[in-house]
Amino acid sequence: MKSRKNSEKDIGQISTYHSGVAQASAHRRMNRIKTDFLLSYGLSPMQWFAIGYIYDAGEHGVRMSDLAKSLETTLPYITNTIAILEGKGIISKKSHEGDSRIKLLCVNKSYKKTVVEIESLLRQRLREELYGEDHISRDELATYIHVLYKIIGK
């Protein structure tokens, strides 16, 4: 086999351990960029993921158990995360209209602009530090995200 870049190798010629190392390295690199950026807002990546899912739920809110399921983590971990975000004034709980025992999570109105700002600036940072530097096209990125969703079954 001719010497070619890893990205041009025949998939049948890449060992599982090499692809595993590549996956782990890519994850760490992307996570490092996100973590460093989010620290300027006093957030961890998991807190940001929770905020994003809650933000997407809109005015209706989301139940903690549904959030834990979406983020594939435990209810105690989400409970802790939400307590921190409540303490920061980012998230609040409201009672469900039909059952007051059910609490729904919502992003506070005062933080919604910040969510939009973080999303925009984080995308820009990723473009600058990762995609642009590595010459990853929009189509390649779309394929990568599409494959990730296929792997996790969504």
ChimeraX attribute file (.defattr): number of C-alpha atoms within 10 A of each C-alpha:
attribute: neighborCount
match mode: 1-to-1
recipient: residues
	/A:1	6
	/A:2	5
	/A:3	7
	/A:4	9
	/A:5	7
	/A:6	13
	/A:7	8
	/A:8	8
	/A:9	13
	/A:10	10
	/A:11	10
	/A:12	7
	/A:13	9
	/A:14	13
	/A:15	10
	/A:16	10
	/A:17	9
	/A:18	11
	/A:19	13
	/A:20	12
	/A:21	12
	/A:22	13
	/A:23	12
	/A:24	11
	/A:25	12
	/A:26	12
	/A:27	11
	/A:28	12
	/A:29	14
	/A:30	13
	/A:31	13
	/A:32	13
	/A:33	15
	/A:34	18
	/A:35	17
	/A:36	13
	/A:37	19
	/A:38	17
	/A:39	11
	/A:40	9
	/A:41	11
	/A:42	11
	/A:43	18
	/A:44	17
	/A:45	16
	/A:46	14
	/A:47	16
	/A:48	20
	/A:49	15
	/A:50	24
	/A:51	25
	/A:52	15
	/A:53	19
	/A:54	22
	/A:55	22
	/A:56	14
	/A:57	16
	/A:58	12
	/A:59	14
	/A:60	15
	/A:61	21
	/A:62	22
	/A:63	19
	/A:64	22
	/A:65	16
	/A:66	13
	/A:67	20
	/A:68	17
	/A:69	13
	/A:70	12
	/A:71	14
	/A:72	9
	/A:73	13
	/A:74	13
	/A:75	15
	/A:76	12
	/A:77	11
	/A:78	20
	/A:79	14
	/A:80	11
	/A:81	17
	/A:82	21
	/A:83	14
	/A:84	15
	/A:85	19
	/A:86	16
	/A:87	11
	/A:88	11
	/A:89	13
	/A:90	19
	/A:91	22
	/A:92	18
	/A:93	18
	/A:94	15
	/A:95	13
	/A:96	16
	/A:97	11
	/A:98	7
	/A:99	8
	/A:100	10
	/A:101	9
	/A:102	14
	/A:103	17
	/A:104	22
	/A:105	27
	/A:106	23
	/A:107	26
	/A:108	16
	/A:109	12
	/A:110	11
	/A:111	15
	/A:112	14
	/A:113	10
	/A:114	13
	/A:115	16
	/A:116	13
	/A:117	12
	/A:118	16
	/A:119	13
	/A:120	11
	/A:121	12
	/A:122	16
	/A:123	12
	/A:124	13
	/A:125	16
	/A:126	16
	/A:127	17
	/A:128	12
	/A:129	13
	/A:130	15
	/A:131	16
	/A:132	13
	/A:133	10
	/A:134	10
	/A:135	10
	/A:136	12
	/A:137	12
	/A:138	12
	/A:139	9
	/A:140	12
	/A:141	12
	/A:142	11
	/A:143	12
	/A:144	12
	/A:145	12
	/A:146	12
	/A:147	13
	/A:148	12
	/A:149	11
	/A:150	10
	/A:151	9
	/A:152	7
	/A:153	7
	/A:154	8
